Amino acid sequence: MAICNPKQEVKIPDHPDKALVACIRRCLDRNPERRPTISELLEDPYLHPYRDGSLGSRSGSGTIMMDKEE
């Protein structure tokens, strides 16, 4: 119940995927006015790693793999 207790720090372990960590931090914001809505989360850069048109694995996470189109 760390998110309910403002004195308790919510620790997020180091992870090579900085976009994932940023998304999780947004979700865990104690201030409900700053916490993103579902619609805002669905637009989070973590969920759209290829929006810039590039193909390949997500940097550092190794969880998303795509072959380059030929």
N, C-alpha and C positions, 0 to 999 in steps of 0.2 A: 504494500500500500504506500510505496514511496511517493507516488505522484500526489497523494492526498496530504502528505506531511511536508510543508514548505521547508522544514529544517533538514529533511532527508535529501541528500544529493542523489539524483538518478544518474548512475554511472553507466556509460555505454562503452563497451570494450573497443579498443582500437580495431579498425577494419580497413582493409585496403580500398574499399569502395566508399569514397567520401560522399557520393550522392546518396547512398543508402543511409549513412550515418546522419546526414542532414535531414533526410525524410523522417527518420525515427525521432530525431530531436524536435522537429516540428510537431509531430504527433503527441509528444510527451510534454509540451508546453503547459505549465500549470495554469496560465491565464487563458480561460476559455475564449476570450475575445481575440487573442492572438493565434490560438490553435486553429489549424485549417479545417475547413468543412470537407466533406467527402468529395464534393465537386472540385475543390482546390487541390486535394490530394491526388485526384485522378489526373491532374495536369502537372504533377510534380515531375521534374526532370528525370528522377530515378526511373519512373515508369515509361519514359520515352527516350531511351539512350540513343536512338537512331534518327531522331527528329531532324538532325542537321544533314541527313542523307548518307552518312557514313555507314559502312558495314564492318562487322568484325566483333570480337568479344568485348564485353564491357571491361573497361580498364580495371585490372586488379581482382575482380570478383571471380572470373572464370565460370560464372553461372549461365551466361548467355553466349551461345556460339552460333555464328552464321557463316556460311560459305560466301565468298565474294561471287557476285554474278559475273558470268563470262560473256 
